[in-house]
Amino acid sequence: MGRMSTGRNSEAISEGASKRPRRRGERGPFFGRSRVALRRLFGTSGVPDWKVNLVSSRSAEDDRHGRAVTELCLRLAEGLLSTGKGAADVVSTVVRVTQAYGVSTVNVEVTYTSIFITRLRGLGRDPVTATRAIRGRVSDYATLAGLEEIVERIEKENIDVATAAKEFDKVMGRPETYNKVVTVIASGVTVAGVAVIFNATAFIAIVSGLSGMLVDIVTRALGERKVPPMLVQSAGGAVPTLLCVLLVLGRNNGMTFLNGVYPSLIVVAAVVILLGGLSWVGAAEDALSGYYITASARVTEVVILTLGLLAGILAVLTVANGLGVWIEYDPPTAVQQDLVVRVVALAVLGVAFGVVTHAQPRVLVWFAVSPVVTWLTYATVTDQGVGPVTAGVAGGLVAGLISPVIGRFAKVPDLGVATVGILPLVPGMAVFNALFTLIAGTGNDQLILGATQLLAAALFGIGIAVGASTGMATSRGIMGRPFLVARSARVRQPTAD
């Protein structure tokens, strides 16, 4: 080991170094400041820190403290993942909590179904690894906000492990923010709001709302009976399609009041909500942050559930056509043109979605703001002659940019704000158009056209999700909350043990 200079010699060396002219090719102070700014923006921590704590802590008290912190981190990670948080955010949270409690060096691994935390205890001692499985996922932003508040208190108020564990039990054990009746009604209002955005009449908007309520009741009942998620999603797609078939059947049998309405909008509105409830943003988030296994699992889940939704719609349409009830694809030529009506519908849609996902009442106003801003951005960009995919990316980007700002200001999970923001952009109309083309097609050309339309809708949805994730990463980095946690930097040197 080299010697460390002390006293005057050290001061002389330091002074001489400060006056030394910079050599050719040596980087100046501006480069250093720029590098720091880029690190803060993109959330990386510079050179990955692979240091390991070589000092063994052999006291029983230290081991008990380490086990308690590890157990708390496992429970927090499970709660965050099960309520929608991405893998990068979960890993970052665990690292922050372990550093706050000064435990031994830890390594965190997160997959789609499991969490692994390994605590290194120094030379000559075996590491301790704990794991926990993720049983299921649900959108519950009140619970997510409560867990984030616990983490914030750990960092800022230095609450002990026992207190944090009690707070965790309170958050996970409290009743749902809204009862089932309220959430069922809110589901109907959400679908009705989408129908109004697509210029539906009052009658179709009401029927769309009823279909949304039925979808919520049916899918909830099937989920409680442990029916596979793909079949649950198929049932969710079949319910509004069946209502559409019944309206067409009534119109064909002399119900004149159904003339001039667009029954297909019932399906379109339901598709928007059913697709918007999937973890598009979470999949893009994990992919951008380097958690490819988790991202692949999320993408697979999204694809399987989307196929289930399409299968449910196609099954009802095929049976109806076989019985002689031909469903005509008759959507309106444009979205709602009245700006006031459109803004009100978007705001109501956001509030209702917040209720469905159990957001706290005090933050529902922000759930109303996000879709309005996103849709206005999309409409403005589209009016400039930009293509729909690029406009969708722009809308998603804005939703991602504003969500961390709203999240910090209003103490609301930014994931929820971003999700509700991109909800009105979900290509439900394009999906139904593609399905109708596949059903009505009699030749290879029609089948190819339908498949192409489905692919275009998928690319549009991916663009929205990537835009939202990129916006969240940028906004978090600017505010000093790194979004991306480098996989190679997940091992951290503690301050003390």
Backbone torsions as a table, in degrees:
resi	resn	phi	psi	omega
1	MET	NA	143.6	179.3
2	GLY	-75.6	157.8	179.7
3	ARG	-85.0	151.9	177.8
4	MET	-101.6	122.8	179.6
5	SER	-73.0	144.6	179.7
6	THR	-133.3	168.8	172.3
7	GLY	67.4	-143.9	-173.1
8	ARG	-67.8	-36.6	179.7
9	ASN	-57.6	-40.7	178.6
10	SER	-63.1	-42.8	179.9
11	GLU	-64.8	-39.1	-179.7
12	ALA	-65.9	-42.3	178.5
13	ILE	-61.8	-44.3	179.7
14	SER	-61.8	-42.0	-178.4
15	GLU	-67.7	-39.9	179.7
16	GLY	-66.3	-36.0	179.7
17	ALA	-66.6	-34.7	-177.7
18	SER	-69.7	-24.7	-178.6
19	LYS	-95.8	-4.1	-177.4
20	ARG	-67.8	130.7	178.2
21	PRO	-66.1	146.3	-178.1
22	ARG	-70.8	132.6	179.4
23	ARG	-72.7	163.3	178.3
24	ARG	-64.2	130.4	-179.2
25	GLY	88.1	-9.0	179.3
26	GLU	-76.8	138.6	-176.1
27	ARG	-84.3	136.8	-177.3
28	GLY	-84.8	-177.0	-177.3
29	PRO	-65.9	-27.6	-179.4
30	PHE	-63.5	-38.8	179.1
31	PHE	-63.2	-41.0	179.2
32	GLY	-62.4	-43.0	179.3
33	ARG	-66.0	-38.6	178.9
34	SER	-64.6	-39.4	-179.9
35	ARG	-65.0	-39.2	177.5
36	VAL	-63.0	-41.4	179.7
37	ALA	-63.7	-41.0	179.3
38	LEU	-66.9	-37.5	177.1
39	ARG	-61.4	-42.3	-178.8
40	ARG	-67.0	-37.7	-177.8
41	LEU	-66.5	-46.0	-173.5
42	PHE	-98.1	0.3	169.2
43	GLY	79.6	10.1	176.9
44	THR	-85.0	160.8	-176.2
45	SER	-110.8	26.1	178.9
46	GLY	79.3	-140.6	-179.6
47	VAL	-66.4	128.2	-179.6
48	PRO	-55.8	135.8	-178.0
49	ASP	-94.9	102.1	-179.1
50	TRP	-103.3	18.8	-179.1
51	LYS	-65.6	145.6	176.8
52	VAL	-120.8	137.8	178.6
53	ASN	-69.3	109.8	-176.2
54	LEU	-88.5	-4.9	-179.7
55	VAL	-89.9	115.8	-179.1
56	SER	-76.5	137.8	174.7
57	SER	-111.0	106.7	-169.6
58	ARG	-101.5	3.3	-178.6
59	SER	-77.5	147.6	178.6
60	ALA	-65.6	-31.5	-179.9
61	GLU	-65.1	-41.3	177.7
62	ASP	-64.0	-39.9	178.7
63	ASP	-64.8	-41.2	178.1
64	ARG	-63.9	-41.8	178.5
65	HIS	-63.3	-43.4	179.5
66	GLY	-63.0	-41.2	178.2
67	ARG	-64.6	-40.5	-179.7
68	ALA	-64.5	-41.9	179.3
69	VAL	-67.1	-41.3	179.0
70	THR	-62.0	-43.3	178.7
71	GLU	-63.6	-42.0	178.0
72	LEU	-62.5	-42.9	179.7
73	CYS	-64.1	-39.4	177.2
74	LEU	-61.1	-44.1	-178.7
75	ARG	-67.5	-41.7	177.2
76	LEU	-62.8	-44.2	-179.3
77	ALA	-63.2	-41.4	178.0
78	GLU	-62.2	-44.6	179.3
79	GLY	-63.5	-41.2	-179.5
80	LEU	-67.0	-44.8	179.8
81	LEU	-65.2	-41.0	-176.7
82	SER	-71.4	-16.7	177.7
83	THR	-104.7	11.2	169.7
84	GLY	113.1	-6.3	-178.2
85	LYS	-66.2	147.7	178.1
86	GLY	-78.3	164.4	-177.1
87	ALA	-62.7	-40.2	-179.3
88	ALA	-61.9	-43.4	179.1
89	ASP	-64.4	-38.6	-179.1
90	VAL	-66.7	-45.2	178.5
91	VAL	-61.5	-44.8	178.4
92	SER	-59.3	-41.3	-179.9
93	THR	-64.4	-44.4	-180.0
94	VAL	-62.2	-43.6	179.4
95	VAL	-62.1	-42.2	179.1
96	ARG	-63.4	-41.0	-178.9
97	VAL	-68.1	-43.4	179.8
98	THR	-64.9	-38.1	176.9
99	GLN	-65.9	-38.6	-180.0
100	ALA	-62.6	-33.5	-179.2
101	TYR	-94.6	-1.8	174.9
102	GLY	64.1	38.0	179.4
103	VAL	-83.8	178.0	179.5
104	SER	-63.7	166.0	178.8
105	THR	-56.1	135.1	-176.6
106	VAL	-125.3	153.8	171.5
107	ASN	-125.2	133.2	-174.7
108	VAL	-118.0	129.5	175.0
109	GLU	-123.5	130.0	179.7
110	VAL	-126.0	125.7	168.9
111	THR	-115.0	-175.7	-176.0
112	TYR	-68.6	-27.3	-175.0
113	THR	-119.7	-3.9	-174.8
114	SER	-144.5	155.9	174.6
115	ILE	-127.4	132.6	177.7
116	PHE	-124.8	128.9	175.2
117	ILE	-125.3	119.9	178.9
118	THR	-109.9	125.5	179.7
119	ARG	-108.0	117.0	178.6
120	LEU	-84.9	130.9	-173.1
121	ARG	-110.2	14.7	177.0
122	GLY	103.4	177.5	-179.0
123	LEU	-67.2	141.0	175.9
124	GLY	80.3	3.3	-179.5
125	ARG	-127.2	138.7	-179.9
126	ASP	-70.2	141.4	174.7
127	PRO	-69.6	157.3	178.9
128	VAL	-111.5	123.3	-179.5
129	THR	-116.5	131.1	176.8
130	ALA	-122.8	147.6	-177.5
131	THR	-139.4	156.9	177.0
132	ARG	-149.5	140.2	-179.7
133	ALA	-93.6	147.5	176.8
134	ILE	-95.0	114.1	-174.0
135	ARG	-81.1	-36.6	-176.7
136	GLY	-166.5	169.7	-178.4
137	ARG	-130.6	144.2	179.0
138	VAL	-150.5	145.2	177.3
139	SER	-84.0	105.1	179.8
140	ASP	-138.6	90.5	-173.3
141	TYR	-76.8	-18.6	173.8
142	ALA	-68.6	-44.4	176.6
143	THR	-64.6	-42.2	179.0
144	LEU	-61.1	-42.5	177.9
145	ALA	-63.5	-38.9	178.2
146	GLY	-63.9	-40.7	178.2
147	LEU	-66.5	-40.8	177.5
148	GLU	-64.2	-34.3	177.4
149	GLU	-66.2	-37.6	177.0
150	ILE	-61.7	-45.5	179.5
151	VAL	-61.1	-41.7	179.0
152	GLU	-63.3	-39.5	178.6
153	ARG	-67.6	-36.4	177.6
154	ILE	-60.6	-41.5	-177.0
155	GLU	-77.1	-40.0	-172.1
156	LYS	-96.0	-33.8	-176.1
157	GLU	-104.8	-4.9	177.2
158	ASN	55.4	42.6	177.1
159	ILE	-69.4	148.4	-176.6
160	ASP	-76.6	171.7	-174.8
161	VAL	-64.0	-41.5	-178.6
162	ALA	-63.2	-42.2	178.5
163	THR	-64.7	-42.6	178.7
164	ALA	-62.3	-39.2	178.6
165	ALA	-64.7	-39.4	177.3
166	LYS	-65.6	-41.0	177.6
167	GLU	-62.9	-38.1	177.8
168	PHE	-62.2	-44.9	179.1
169	ASP	-61.6	-37.3	178.6
170	LYS	-65.3	-43.7	-178.7
171	VAL	-65.0	-45.4	-176.7
172	MET	-75.9	-21.4	-176.7
173	GLY	-97.6	-6.8	-177.5
174	ARG	-75.6	153.8	-177.9
175	PRO	-67.6	165.6	179.0
176	GLU	-62.1	148.4	-177.6
177	THR	-61.9	-38.5	-180.0
178	TYR	-128.3	144.6	179.5
179	ASN	-76.3	174.9	-173.7
180	LYS	-64.0	-37.6	-179.4
181	VAL	-61.5	-43.9	-179.3
182	VAL	-64.9	-43.3	-179.1
183	THR	-68.4	-34.2	176.4
184	VAL	-64.1	-45.4	178.0
185	ILE	-62.9	-41.5	179.2
186	ALA	-63.2	-35.4	176.1
187	SER	-61.6	-42.6	177.1
188	GLY	-64.1	-41.3	178.9
189	VAL	-64.0	-37.5	178.6
190	THR	-60.7	-48.1	180.0
191	VAL	-66.5	-39.9	177.8
192	ALA	-62.4	-38.4	177.6
193	GLY	-62.1	-40.4	176.8
194	VAL	-63.7	-41.6	179.0
195	ALA	-61.2	-40.8	178.5
196	VAL	-64.0	-39.1	177.9
197	ILE	-59.2	-35.5	179.2
198	PHE	-88.7	22.5	171.1
199	ASN	68.6	34.4	178.3
200	ALA	-75.4	152.8	173.9
201	THR	-72.9	169.2	-179.6
202	ALA	-61.0	-38.7	-179.0
203	PHE	-64.1	-47.7	-179.5
204	ILE	-65.8	-35.7	177.8
205	ALA	-63.3	-40.7	179.0
206	ILE	-66.2	-45.2	179.1
207	VAL	-64.0	-37.7	176.7
208	SER	-61.8	-41.0	176.7
209	GLY	-62.1	-41.7	177.0
210	LEU	-63.1	-39.5	178.9
211	SER	-64.6	-38.5	177.2
212	GLY	-62.6	-39.4	177.3
213	MET	-65.8	-42.7	178.4
214	LEU	-63.8	-40.6	178.2
215	VAL	-60.7	-43.6	179.6
216	ASP	-62.4	-44.3	-179.1
217	ILE	-64.3	-45.8	-177.2
218	VAL	-66.3	-49.1	-177.7
219	THR	-66.0	-35.9	177.6
220	ARG	-64.9	-43.4	-179.5
221	ALA	-64.6	-42.3	179.0
222	LEU	-66.7	-39.2	178.6
223	GLY	-63.5	-39.1	178.5
224	GLU	-66.0	-23.4	178.8
225	ARG	-95.0	14.6	174.7
226	LYS	61.4	31.7	174.3
227	VAL	-69.9	140.5	179.4
228	PRO	-53.5	140.1	-175.5
229	PRO	-56.3	-35.6	179.9
230	MET	-62.5	-41.3	178.7
231	LEU	-70.0	-33.4	175.8
232	VAL	-62.8	-43.2	178.6
233	GLN	-66.5	-35.5	176.5
234	SER	-62.3	-42.5	176.9
235	ALA	-63.4	-38.0	177.1
236	GLY	-62.6	-34.3	176.5
237	GLY	-78.6	-28.1	-177.6
238	ALA	-74.4	-32.9	-175.1
239	VAL	-62.5	-54.8	179.7
240	PRO	-66.0	-31.7	178.1
241	THR	-66.1	-37.9	177.3
242	LEU	-64.6	-40.4	176.1
243	LEU	-63.0	-39.1	177.0
244	CYS	-61.5	-43.1	178.6
245	VAL	-62.4	-41.1	179.8
246	LEU	-64.2	-38.9	178.1
247	LEU	-66.3	-42.1	177.9
248	VAL	-64.5	-40.1	178.1
249	LEU	-62.6	-41.0	177.3
250	GLY	-65.8	-39.6	178.5
251	ARG	-65.4	-37.1	179.1
252	ASN	-71.0	-16.4	-178.5
253	ASN	-108.6	29.3	169.4
254	GLY	93.8	7.6	175.7
255	MET	-79.6	90.8	-172.4
256	THR	-66.1	-24.8	-178.6
257	PHE	-68.1	-10.9	177.3
258	LEU	-89.5	-3.5	177.7
259	ASN	-69.0	138.2	177.7
260	GLY	84.2	3.3	177.0
261	VAL	-101.5	166.7	-176.3
262	TYR	-119.0	87.7	-178.4
263	PRO	-60.5	-28.4	-178.5
264	SER	-63.7	-21.4	178.0
265	LEU	-63.9	-25.9	177.3
266	ILE	-61.2	-43.5	179.1
267	VAL	-69.4	-43.3	-178.7
268	VAL	-58.3	-47.4	-178.6
269	ALA	-63.0	-41.4	179.3
270	ALA	-66.5	-38.3	178.8
271	VAL	-62.0	-41.2	179.2
272	VAL	-57.5	-46.4	-177.8
273	ILE	-70.5	-42.9	-177.9
274	LEU	-66.7	-38.2	176.6
275	LEU	-74.3	-37.9	-179.1
276	GLY	-65.9	-23.1	179.0
277	GLY	-79.3	-5.4	179.0
278	LEU	-81.7	165.9	-172.3
279	SER	-88.7	56.6	177.1
280	TRP	-63.0	-49.1	-177.3
281	VAL	-64.7	-40.8	179.3
282	GLY	-62.8	-39.1	178.5
283	ALA	-64.5	-46.3	178.3
284	ALA	-64.1	-38.3	179.3
285	GLU	-60.2	-47.5	-179.4
286	ASP	-67.4	-37.0	179.5
287	ALA	-65.8	-43.7	-179.0
288	LEU	-67.7	-28.6	-177.8
289	SER	-92.6	4.7	173.2
290	GLY	91.4	7.1	178.9
291	TYR	-94.7	76.0	-168.6
292	TYR	-72.5	-32.4	178.4
293	ILE	-65.3	-48.1	178.5
294	THR	-64.5	-40.7	178.6
295	ALA	-62.6	-42.0	178.8
296	SER	-62.4	-40.0	178.7
297	ALA	-65.4	-42.1	178.8
298	ARG	-64.2	-43.0	179.1
299	VAL	-62.8	-42.5	177.9
300	THR	-59.9	-43.1	178.4
301	GLU	-61.6	-44.9	-180.0
302	VAL	-61.1	-43.7	-179.3
303	VAL	-64.2	-45.7	-178.9
304	ILE	-62.3	-45.3	-179.3
305	LEU	-67.9	-35.2	176.5
306	THR	-65.8	-42.3	176.5
307	LEU	-62.2	-38.1	176.1
308	GLY	-62.0	-42.5	177.3
309	LEU	-61.5	-46.8	179.8
310	LEU	-63.8	-37.9	179.8
311	ALA	-63.9	-40.3	178.3
312	GLY	-63.2	-42.8	178.8
313	ILE	-66.7	-46.3	-178.6
314	LEU	-63.0	-38.0	-179.1
315	ALA	-61.6	-45.9	-179.3
316	VAL	-67.4	-42.8	179.5
317	LEU	-62.8	-40.3	-179.2
318	THR	-66.2	-44.0	178.3
319	VAL	-63.7	-41.9	179.6
320	ALA	-62.4	-43.8	178.4
321	ASN	-64.3	-37.4	177.8
322	GLY	-65.4	-28.2	178.2
323	LEU	-89.6	4.6	177.3
324	GLY	89.8	7.8	176.8
325	VAL	-99.1	101.4	-175.8
326	TRP	-90.4	122.0	179.7
327	ILE	-89.3	116.8	177.7
328	GLU	-89.0	136.8	176.5
329	TYR	-81.3	103.8	-171.8
330	ASP	-132.0	56.8	179.2
331	PRO	-74.9	161.5	175.8
332	PRO	-66.5	160.0	-176.7
333	THR	-76.7	-17.1	-177.1
334	ALA	-151.6	165.3	175.3
335	VAL	-78.0	176.6	-179.4
336	GLN	-56.5	123.5	-175.8
337	GLN	-87.7	-26.7	179.3
338	ASP	-71.7	114.1	-174.6
339	LEU	-62.6	-39.3	-178.9
340	VAL	-64.2	-46.5	179.4
341	VAL	-62.0	-41.5	-179.0
342	ARG	-63.7	-45.6	-179.5
343	VAL	-63.7	-42.4	179.1
344	VAL	-63.4	-43.1	179.3
345	ALA	-62.2	-40.9	178.8
346	LEU	-65.2	-41.7	179.6
347	ALA	-65.0	-43.9	178.3
348	VAL	-63.6	-41.0	176.6
349	LEU	-57.4	-45.5	-179.3
350	GLY	-63.8	-44.1	179.6
351	VAL	-63.4	-45.0	-179.5
352	ALA	-63.2	-40.1	177.6
353	PHE	-64.7	-37.4	175.7
354	GLY	-61.4	-38.6	177.6
355	VAL	-66.9	-42.6	-179.9
356	VAL	-60.2	-38.4	-178.6
357	THR	-92.8	13.9	172.8
358	HIS	61.6	37.3	172.2
359	ALA	-70.9	148.7	-178.5
360	GLN	-65.7	145.4	-177.0
361	PRO	-56.0	-34.0	-176.1
362	ARG	-68.8	-16.5	-177.3
363	VAL	-107.7	3.2	-177.0
364	LEU	-63.4	-29.6	179.6
365	VAL	-62.2	-33.4	178.8
366	TRP	-74.5	-28.6	172.7
367	PHE	-68.5	-24.0	175.7
368	ALA	-78.6	-32.6	-176.3
369	VAL	-72.4	-42.3	-171.7
370	SER	-58.3	-51.3	180.0
371	PRO	-65.9	-30.4	178.1
372	VAL	-64.2	-48.5	-179.4
373	VAL	-63.3	-42.9	-178.6
374	THR	-64.5	-46.6	-178.9
375	TRP	-65.2	-41.1	178.8
376	LEU	-63.8	-36.7	175.5
377	THR	-63.6	-46.9	179.1
378	TYR	-60.3	-45.4	-179.0
379	ALA	-64.9	-40.0	-180.0
380	THR	-64.7	-44.4	179.7
381	VAL	-66.5	-39.8	178.6
382	THR	-63.5	-38.9	179.5
383	ASP	-63.8	-19.5	178.5
384	GLN	-85.1	6.2	178.2
385	GLY	87.9	9.8	179.3
386	VAL	-78.5	146.5	-180.0
387	GLY	-64.0	159.2	-176.1
388	PRO	-64.3	-36.5	-179.1
389	VAL	-65.4	-46.8	178.2
390	THR	-63.4	-40.7	177.8
391	ALA	-64.3	-37.8	177.0
392	GLY	-64.3	-41.2	176.3
393	VAL	-61.8	-41.2	178.5
394	ALA	-63.0	-43.1	177.8
395	GLY	-62.9	-44.2	177.3
396	GLY	-63.5	-37.5	178.8
397	LEU	-62.1	-43.6	178.8
398	VAL	-65.1	-41.9	177.5
399	ALA	-59.1	-40.7	177.8
400	GLY	-69.6	-35.7	-179.2
401	LEU	-66.8	-40.8	-175.0
402	ILE	-83.3	-20.8	-173.9
403	SER	-65.4	-44.4	176.8
404	PRO	-65.7	-32.2	178.1
405	VAL	-64.6	-48.6	177.2
406	ILE	-63.5	-39.7	-179.6
407	GLY	-60.4	-43.5	179.8
408	ARG	-70.6	-39.7	-176.6
409	PHE	-71.9	-41.8	-173.2
410	ALA	-102.5	1.0	-178.7
411	LYS	57.1	51.7	-179.8
412	VAL	-128.7	144.1	178.2
413	PRO	-58.8	123.3	-178.6
414	ASP	-65.9	-24.9	176.6
415	LEU	-60.9	-41.3	178.8
416	GLY	-65.6	-40.3	179.3
417	VAL	-64.9	-41.2	179.0
418	ALA	-67.9	-40.0	-178.9
419	THR	-63.4	-47.3	179.5
420	VAL	-69.5	-25.9	178.9
421	GLY	-65.9	-40.7	-177.8
422	ILE	-87.3	-3.7	-176.1
423	LEU	-56.5	-47.3	-179.0
424	PRO	-69.4	-9.1	179.2
425	LEU	-91.9	-8.1	-178.9
426	VAL	-59.0	129.9	-171.9
427	PRO	-77.8	62.3	179.0
428	GLY	-66.0	-39.1	179.0
429	MET	-63.7	-42.9	-179.3
430	ALA	-65.9	-38.1	179.0
431	VAL	-64.1	-46.1	-179.5
432	PHE	-66.6	-37.2	177.1
433	ASN	-60.4	-43.4	179.2
434	ALA	-65.3	-41.3	178.4
435	LEU	-63.5	-41.9	179.4
436	PHE	-63.9	-37.6	177.5
437	THR	-63.9	-40.4	178.6
438	LEU	-65.8	-38.7	-179.7
439	ILE	-70.6	-44.3	-174.6
440	ALA	-79.4	-17.3	-175.4
441	GLY	-68.3	139.3	179.1
442	THR	-115.6	-7.7	-179.1
443	GLY	-132.0	176.5	-179.7
444	ASN	-64.2	-34.3	-179.0
445	ASP	-61.6	-42.3	179.6
446	GLN	-67.6	-38.4	178.2
447	LEU	-64.7	-41.6	178.0
448	ILE	-64.6	-39.9	178.5
449	LEU	-62.8	-44.1	179.0
450	GLY	-63.5	-42.6	178.4
451	ALA	-64.3	-38.5	177.8
452	THR	-64.3	-40.0	178.1
453	GLN	-65.5	-38.8	175.9
454	LEU	-63.5	-41.3	178.7
455	LEU	-63.9	-41.2	178.2
456	ALA	-62.7	-40.7	177.6
457	ALA	-64.1	-39.2	178.9
458	ALA	-64.9	-43.0	178.0
459	LEU	-62.9	-37.9	177.3
460	PHE	-62.0	-46.4	179.2
461	GLY	-63.8	-40.5	178.0
462	ILE	-63.7	-41.0	178.5
463	GLY	-60.5	-41.4	178.1
464	ILE	-62.1	-46.9	-177.7
465	ALA	-64.6	-43.3	178.8
466	VAL	-64.7	-40.9	177.1
467	GLY	-60.5	-43.6	179.7
468	ALA	-64.6	-43.4	-179.7
469	SER	-65.9	-40.9	177.9
470	THR	-64.1	-41.7	177.7
471	GLY	-61.9	-42.1	178.3
472	MET	-63.9	-41.3	179.3
473	ALA	-62.3	-45.0	-179.1
474	THR	-65.1	-46.3	-178.0
475	SER	-65.0	-42.3	179.0
476	ARG	-64.3	-39.9	179.1
477	GLY	-64.4	-41.2	179.1
478	ILE	-63.5	-37.7	-178.7
479	MET	-83.5	2.9	178.0
480	GLY	83.8	17.5	176.3
481	ARG	-116.6	87.4	-175.7
482	PRO	-54.5	132.3	180.0
483	PHE	-89.2	-38.2	-176.1
484	LEU	-94.0	128.1	175.3
485	VAL	-111.3	110.8	-177.0
486	ALA	-58.8	134.5	-178.0
487	ARG	-62.5	-31.4	-179.3
488	SER	-79.8	-3.1	-177.5
489	ALA	-114.9	25.5	-176.7
490	ARG	-87.2	-6.9	175.0
491	VAL	-97.6	125.1	-173.4
492	ARG	-124.1	144.0	175.3
493	GLN	-83.1	123.0	-178.6
494	PRO	-74.0	162.6	176.6
495	THR	-75.5	-33.3	179.6
496	ALA	-161.7	163.9	176.5
497	ASP	-134.3	NA	NA
